[in-house]
Each structure stands twice: as C-alpha cells, then as structure tokens.
Amino acid sequence: MKKIYFALIGLILSTAGYSVSVIVLEGNYQGKNIYVQNPFASSGVGFCVQEVRVNGKVTTDEIGSSAFEIDLKALQLKVGDKVEVKITHKDGCKPKVLNPEVLKPKSTFDIQSIAVEKDLTLKWSTKNETGKLTYIIEQFRWNKWVKVGEVEGNGTPDLNNYSFKVVPNSGKNQFRVKQIDYSSQPRISKSCDYSATIPEITFSPAKVTKDITFLAGSTPTETMFEIYDQYGNITKRGYASSVDVSNLPKGAYYLNYDNKMADFIKK
C-alpha cells in the first residue's frame, strides 16, 4: 500500500511541475469567435492548451480536442467591448490562433452627414463604428487627395459627432474623411463641397535665388504648398506666405500651391 501511495504522489507532483506559456490576444469584440488549432503536448499525453481565460474569467470551451472555438458570443459582450484572451499552454508545443484579426478594429462607419460650416469647421457624424480608428481628413488639391489632418474615432455604434478646422483654397473645395483598418483597405466617406470667397493667390518670382513669396494681390498670404524636383521627389512642403529655396540645387522645379500647379527655376 505504501508503494502505491508514493507512486501516486510522484505522479501528482510531476503533473503539477509542467512549465507553461501564455499566448495573449488583445483587441475589441467585433461579433466573431476565435478558432484555435490545438496540437498534442510534447509528451504525447493530452493536448497542448491547458486553460483559456477571457477578460480574466476561465471559459467553458471544450479545449480537449485538436481544434476548438473560443465562444465570445456566449459571454454577452457588446460590439466594441475590450477583450483580452489568455491561452495557457504547455511548453514544447504551441497552439495556433487561426483568426487573430477578429479582435482588430474594423472600419464600419456610416456617414450620417458631412459639411463645412461658415466658420471653416468640417463637421461629420457617423453611426455603426465597431472599433477605435483614426479618421484621416483629406482635401482635393492639385488633382489628388491630400491629407490635412487627423481625428481619433470613438469606436462606438451610436451617433458620433466630429469636427476639424480646415483651411480652404480659393475657389471650389472638396473634403472627405477616411479610415484604414488592418486590411489596409480604406473606407472613404462621400465628399462635401465648399466654395471659398478668399482672393486668388499667385507666386513670385518664377526665377528665384532665395525666397518664393505667395501673394493675394500684393499682400503676402499663407497657403499650403509642395515643391518637387524634376524627378518627382518632394523637396519641401508646408503652409506659409514664403518659402526659402536657397538650399535647393539649381534647376527646374514643380510647385503646387493654393489650388494651382506651376513651375519655377532655381538659379
């Protein structure tokens, strides 16, 4: 009887002595469950995963199989809720999470309204956001959409209101917002128009040694600008009433400013 007793104690201690590792997944609930591939333990006895916890609580998922599902839907989570999953497994083997992207925020917003107010504030409202993602504000200039700012999204499905101060060019303006999620595919809002009554801007001189100045009539006026070399490489960009080009090599350059595209010679 003593031999049997000590043999049982030895088995219990050996089992308790397994070293373990933990896989941690963090993100937001997007309405989907997680699937795990679960190999055998390195000892050949039992499966690799020992325990699964979601937000600190042990789940009741059937982990004693070669593949199992972490049922997040059963935990009464709301879309957008924060989720932390801890998968404890034995050393010498490693389970594989087949779809970890389901916890990453996805761009799902629906634009309810978007417009530029008289005070030059772009305002937009959304519904159906399911994760916190940055809104990128873009303005159509120089035959392309140009990023002009960012606003952090709330990531909640109810009505969200946002605003951003914009700087229009002369004449017609177009603005829009977009988000880019883990798929790298942008979700883009419809655009809104705004007609500015500000004076048309010119620049001087066309052949320059030091400074290019932007003018509304004869008054130096700030504007957004970009300068490219003849190979299409951007050399300067910013928002100013003048730009120092004295450090540029001599040659031909392309200048985008206000709503215009032009060129100049650096002497």
QUIHU-V700765 format. One line per field, one symbol per residue. ss: DSSP state (H for helix, E for strand, L for the rest). psi: psi as a letter, one per 40 degrees, with the letter a starting at -180 (. if undefined). burial: + if it has 24 or more other ideal C-beta (glycine too) atoms within 12 Angstrom, else -. A space follows every 50 residues. Layout:
ss = ???
psi = ???
burial = ???
This chain:
ss = LHHHHHHHHHHHHHHHLLLEEEEEEEEELLLLLEEEELLELLLLLLELEE EEEELLEELLLLLLLLEEEELLHHHLLLLLLEEEEEEEEELLLLLEELLH HHHLLLLLLEEEEEEELLLLEEEEEEELLLLLLEEEEEEEELLEEEEEEE EELLLLLLLEEEEEELLLLLEEEEEEEEEELLLLLEEELLLEEEEELLLL LEEELLEELLEEEEEELLEELLEEEEEEELLLLEEEEEEELEEELLLLLL EEEEEEELLEEEEEEEL
psi = ddddddddddddddddehiiihhhhiaiheeiihhhhgiiideehiidhd ihhhfehhieigefieiihhgddeefiiheiihhhhhhiiieihihhdge eeeihiheihhdihihidefhhhiiiifheihihhhhihhiffihhheii hhidfieahhhiihhihiiiahihiiiiihadeehihhiiiiihhieiii iiiiidhidchhhhhhbehhhiiiiihiaeeehhdiiahieihhedeiii aiihhhibfihaiihh.
burial = ----------------------+-+-++++-+++++++--+-----++++ +++++---+-+-+----+++-+--+-+-+++-++++++++--+++-+--+ -++++++++-+--+++-----+++++-+++++++++++++++---++++- +-+++++--+-+++-+++++--+++++++-+-----+-+-++-+-+---- ++++---+---+++-+----+-++++++------++---++++-+--+-- --++++++++-+-+-+-
